[in-house]
Amino acid sequence: MSQRRKIYEGKAKVLFEGPEPGTLVQYFKDDATAFNNVKKGTIAGKGVLNNRISEYLMMRLTEAGIPTHFIRRLNMREQLVREVEIVPVEVVVRNIAAGSICKRFNIEEGTPLPRSIVEYYYKNDELGDPLISEEHITAFGWATPPEIDDMLSMSLRINDFLSGLFLGIGLKLIDFKLEYGRLFDENEQVRLVLADEISPDGCRLWDVATNEKMDKDRFRRDLGGVEEAYQEVARRLGILPESEPQDVKGPTTIQ
Ligand code: TMP
């Protein structure tokens, strides 16, 4: 592995100390997990594709006025991001019923929801990321009421923007998960920015014409064609990496 100091290792990414204070290097692995780490595997080239896909989507969101932690992509598997304090709340936005909401309310997968539904989950692997309400978030101090307002309004703007972007390339944005971080500026002022990644690992994307799944559900449900689905999303976004993802094995040190 790299010489740089490892700050944190998650299931799909590693964070290293960045080249300047206040920055981190986010390294994308090929590792995949599902059902809170019960199912483990690798998806060849996933890290390369997610690095690219997340770069593209974060840049487009920045253009649309959404503040993010993203600074720039460094190489095939790494991007430079601002160091933030991650809010331990995962925000899920759903447009069409799929996954856990189907089980919870016995809804058939694919049912359009009456309106977009925003849910909060406590980011805690040991507990399996339980569903929580605003009451839990404020009572346990995970985020303040104004921060919840910011996360809600940004998530809905992101949903509108990304739903349109994906529709333009023949994909329906079924649902997705976002994470936010606190960014402290020189005067110790704090503001929330979009953090983590946006990729087919944390989104459900269905082909408009066929409803074919083009996301991590192919891995979760053993549907096959996982690598191809991620590649197809990248291809439709017009951002397939220069060389084959399989060519890239380990992390490379940045200058
Ligand atoms: P769910 O249907 O399993 O609750 O997932 C909703 C969306 O959130 C789906 O696109 C996958 C994403 N997600 C994550 O990225 N990480 C998680 O830990 C969970 C539970 C969901």
Residues whose N, C-alpha, C, O or C-beta is under 5 A from the ligand:
A	BS01	TMP	V92 A98 G99 S100 I101 D129 D175 F176 K177 D201 G202 C203 R204
